[in-house]
Amino acid sequence: MRELVKIITTVGSSLFTNFVSEQKRMREEYELLKDMLYCSNHCRKYKDEIDGCRNWLREYVKKNKDASAELSSIRKIAAEMLDKQVEVCLLASETMLSWISAEIIKEQLETEGYVVHFEVVSGLQVKDALRFEKEGLVNFIDRVWYFSNGGYNGVLNVTGGYKALIPYATILAQLYQMPMYYLFGDTFSAQESYPLLRFPQAPLAIDWNTFEKYASVIRDLHAGIEDWEEYKRKHNISYDFSACISTTDGKDAFLNAIGEMFYRIYQKFQLVYVLQNGPFSQDEAHRNRQILRQEIGKLISALTNYIKSNGLTKATKEEIVQRMTMPEQTDGKDAGELVHACRPGDEHFIFKAPRSGIEVRLLYSFDYDHIQEKLTKVVIYDFRVGQFNHSSYIKEFRTFYQLTVDEQIC
């Protein structure tokens, strides 16, 4: 099975501007709709004009491969991922032009065989700066996080849409370690001859101790705090993470877009333990560190989702293990890849994680706190990546676990 990758694409109005510029038509409709926010009332009131635009633009995208910056960039990115299962996620701004454009682009891509998801991002507009910051950016981050599975299965395409998004999208891509693309060229043109730029990843280090220190404060800020000055005095808060906080009137406080990015990462933050001087200290682990990091993240995500989907958030670790290893006796869902080659009574498990031609196996155990309703420890004892002996590694894992279960972890 090929690895799934979603091309998350911001949608602007280049489809309209290209059409009006080249075809010399639809100018009145364009001028009417260009500053209008998307809402059901506007859709009803201007139905005739909208339907007229749809008809013109449908024919335009069929005949013109360079009809919009979004279409050209999506095709170029997809061409670099022929070994992957590609889906497209269109994120339209809360404007009539972006909404109509995204609809037309979705229809066209579906005729080309793509699976396409499409959402209008509430608050993503440029008429109200405060709403853009407090609602639009936060919702944009939320949808990218959702569609990319926390950054693991997505690439970000910022060729279309508001240029004000690019600084935030750049930080987001760096934090979530997502590839980000931009089709370089004239703003109102979309020729496929333009080069596709991929933004490089920077070596960022995040001080997670600050987030651990202020975990409860960050959760309160995510919900919104009415009197920030009083709250700071009560909780003795310093300015360690002031860059993550915004205020409406100088009195209230909430996480800004940067804060929301970190908050989502912190929610998934999980301490992973490995054996001191064990397999993860060897050269093979260093060579495959990117693959291992991603697959350990997928293991934690799969384990967390299994617990939630089986209604086990208040269960003990023993009850979770019983459900995972004996689903037919406990009326549970098959844990599948989480318990590969597992036997009843095992205290260790094998995570089977195929990756588009690269096979990965992780030998692990975990602890779970039913009071906190969270994983408290995940221990990775050993791994296999790439070419390995499929007939012997399971026995090797079991033997290694018995020999090292009591060794020091770090």
N, C-alpha and C positions, 0 to 999 in steps of 0.2 A: 504494500500500500504506500502510495507516494505521500510525502509530507505536505500538509495543508498550509498554504500561505495566503493571507488576505491582503490585497492591495487597498489600503484605506486612503481614500482620495477626497480632498476638499474640493467642493464644486463652486465655481464662481459664475460669471456671466459671459465668458469668452464666446460661447456658442451664439449668443445674441449679437455681441459686438462684431464678430466675424461675419455673421449673416448680413447685418445691416450695412456693414462696410463694403462687402463684396457684391451683394445682390441689389443694393439700393432700394430695398423694400422694408416694410414693417417698421418704419421709423416712428410713426405715430403711436403704435402699440408699445414700442420700446420706451419712448418718452413717457408714456402713461404709467408703465409698470416699474420703471427702473429704480424709483425711490420708495416703492411700496413694500411694506412688510407682508410676509405670508400669514394669512389667517383665513378661516372658513368664510367670514363675511366678504372679504375681498374676492375669494374664489367664486362665490355666488354672484356678487355684483358685477364682476367683469368676466363672466363666463364666456361670452361671445369673443371678446378680445383674446382671452387665454386659449380658447379652442382654435382661433385663427393662427396664433403663434405656433401652437403644437403642429398644425397641419403643414405650415411652411417649414418648420425646423425638422420634421420627420423626413421630408423629401431631401432636405439639405444634407443631413448626415448620411443618407443612403448614397448620395452622389459624390460627396466630398470627404475623403479620408482624413483631411486636416480640418474638419469642421470645428473642433474645439481643442483647447489645450489639454483638457482632461482625457479625451479619447486618445489623442496621440501619445500622451505620456503613459497611460495604462497599457497600451499595446506594446510600447517599448519596454516597459518593466516586465510585462508578462513574457516577452521574447527572451529575457534573461533567466527565466525560471521554467524552462521547458521540462525539467526533471521533477517539477512539483505540481501539486494540485492547486490551481490558482482560483480564488474567488475575489470578487470586487465589492468593496463597501463604499458607497457614496455618502458623504456627509455634506448636506446642503446647508447654507446659511438661512436664517429666518427672513428671506426675501422672496418676492414673487419670481424674479428672474432666475435665482439659484434653484428654486423648487422646480420650475418648469424645465430648466436645463437638465437637472438631475433625472427627471422623468424621461426625457428624450434620450439621454445618454444610457440610462438603464435599459430602455427598450432596444436600442441599437446593439449594446453589448450582449444582450440575451439572444439576439438573432445570430451573433457570432459564437455562441456556445458557452458564454460565461454564466456562472451563478452570481447574481448581483443582489446585494442588500442596499437599502436606501432609507436614510432618515434625515429629517430636518432637525437641526440642532437648535433648540430653544435658546433665545438670548444672543445668538451669534449674528449680530447686526452692528452697524456703526452709527446709528442715530443716537444711542444712549450709551455713553462711555462706561458709566457705573454698572449698567445692566450687562454690558459686554464683559466687564471684568468679573462681576459677582456671579453671573448666571451663564453667559455664553461660553467663556473659557472653561469654566468648571464642567459644564455639560459636554464640551468638546473633548476634554481630557477623559471624562467618564466613558464616552462612546469609543474612543481609541482604546482605552483599557479593556473594555468589554469585547470589542471585535478582535483585538489582537491576542486575547487570552493572557492579559498581563504582560504583553510584549513578546511572548514566545512564538506567536504564529502570525505576525503582521509586519508589513512594511508601510511606511508613511509616504504618501505622494502629495506634496504641497504645491504642485504646479498651478492649480486653479485656486480660486477662493481669495479671501482677504490677505493681503500681504502683512497686515498687522498680526496674523497668526504665526508667521514664520519664526520669530524669535522664541515663542512659547513652544511651537512644534519642534524646534531644534533642541531645546532643553529636554522636552519630553522624550524625543528619540534617543538622546544620550543617556538619560536616566533608565529608560526601559530597554536600552541596548537594541533598539530597532533600526534597521536600515531606513534611511530617508532619501527620497529622490526629488529632483526638480528638473523639469525640461527647460533648458536654458534657451532664451530667445526673447523676441519682442513680446510685450505684454498682450497684445491683441492679435497675435498670430500663433499658429500651432503647427508649423511645418515639421514633418517627421525627420527632416534633415538636421534639425537642431540637436545638439548633443544632450544626452541624459546625464545629469550630474548626480553622483551619490555622495552624500555627506559622510565624511569619515567619523569613526568613533574616537572619542577622546578618553584618555585614562583618568576617569574621575574617581575620587575617594570620598565617601559619604560618612559623616560622623554620626553613626547610628546611636551612640551613647546619649546624644541630646534628645533624640526621639524617645529612647527608653526612659530617660529622666522625666520627660514631660508627657508621657503616654496619655494620662487622663486629661491633661490640659488640651492636647491636640484633638482628642475626641470631642471635648466641649467646644473647641473652636470650629470643628467640622460642623457641629450642630448650630453654632452661632451663640455668641455671648453678648448680652444686652449692655452690661456695664463693665467695660474692660478695665478701667482704672481700679474699681473696687475689687474686681476679680484678681488683678495682679497683686494688690496689697494682701488679700486674703490668702493667696497661694504662694506668696514670696517668689514671684517670677522675675527672672533677669531678661536680658535682651538677646539671648542665645539664638533665637530663631525668628527675630523680628522681620526678616526678609520674607517670611512665609505668611505674614499677617496683614490684612487690610482692614480699613474701617470706613463706615459710611458717613458718620457725622462727628467723628472724633471720640464717640462714646462707646458704640458697639464694636465688635471685632469678629472676624471670621477668617478662615483660611483662604488666602488668595489662590490664583491658579498654580503658582509654584508650590505652595503649601499642599494643595490637593494632589499634585503629582507625587510628592514625597509621602503623603498620607496613604495613598493607595499601595505604594511599595511597602511601607511599614506594616500595613495590614497583612501583607503576605510574608512579612519578615519571619523567618524561622531559623533558629540556630541548628546547624547541622554539625554533628561530631564525627570525627574520623580517628582511626587508631594512631597513636603517637609512634612515629617511625614505621608506619605501616605502608600499604600499597599507595596511598595518596601522597607519600613523600618521595616517590620514585619518579624517574624520568618519564615513564609512560603517562602518568597522571598529568605531569606538566605539559606534555605535548598535546594531550586531549582535554585540557582544562576547560575550554569553551564548550565542547560537547558535553562534558560531565556536568558542568554548571547548569546547562539547560535541562539535561535529563533529570538531575536531582530536583530541579524546580518543578518539572512535570510530575515526578514521583510525589512530591509534597502536595501538589494541586490535586492529583488523582486520589490520593489517600484522604485528603480533606473532603473532596466531593463525594467520595464513597461513604464516608461517615455521615455527611449531611443527607444524602439522597436515601439512605437506609434508616433515617430517623434515629441515629445513634449518638447524637450530640451529648446526651446525658448518660450514655452508657459507660461502663468501665472498660479499661483496655482489654480485660479478659473477655468481656462480652463482644467487643469489636472483633477480636481475633477469632472467636468462635464463629461469628457470622461470616467472616472472610474465608475461613478454611472449611466450613461445613454449611454452605448456603442451602443445600437440599434439606438439611435437618432443621434449619432455623428460619426457613421461609425468607431468606435474604437474596439480594441480587448477586450474581456471579462477580467476584472481585477481579477475575480475568488476569490482566497484566500485572496486578499488584502481588499476586501469589503464584507466580509461575512455578510449576513443579513442586508446589508446597504439599506437605503431609500433615494430617491432623496431629496436633501436639507440638508442631514446630514453633520455636520462639524467634526464628529468623525467617526472612522472606526474600524472594528474588523478584525484582521488578524488571519486566521484559519491555524494552523500549526501542522498537524498530524506528530507524530514521532514514528514509529514502536511500537505502543501500548500505547504510552504516548501522550494524547491529550493536546495541548497548544492553548490558545486564548489570544490575546493581544488587549487591547483597546488603540487606538492611534490617534494622529493627526499629521500633518506635515505642514511646511512652505517651499516654494520653491522660489528661486531667479532666474528669467529668464535671468537676465543680467549675473550673474556668472554661470548660467546653472548648479545649484547644489542644493541639499537639504540643507537648512540652519538650520532647527530645526526638530527634531522628538521627540514628547512627548508621553511617555507611562503612561497612567493613572491607568490602572488596568490590572490584568491577571488572568487566570485560568490554572492550571496544573494538569494533572492526572485525578482523579475521581471528577467530578462536575456535577451539575444538568443541563443537556442540554436544558431542557424546560424553565428554568428561568434565566440563566446567561445573555442572551441578554438584557432582560428587566432590570436586575440588572446593567449591564454596562451603559445602557442609562440613568437610574436614577442617577447613580454615576457621570456620566459626567456632567449632568445638575447641580448637587450640587457642583461640584469641579472645573468647567471650569475656574473660576476666581481666584482659589487658587494659592499660590506661588509655582513655580517649582524650582528645583535645579539640 
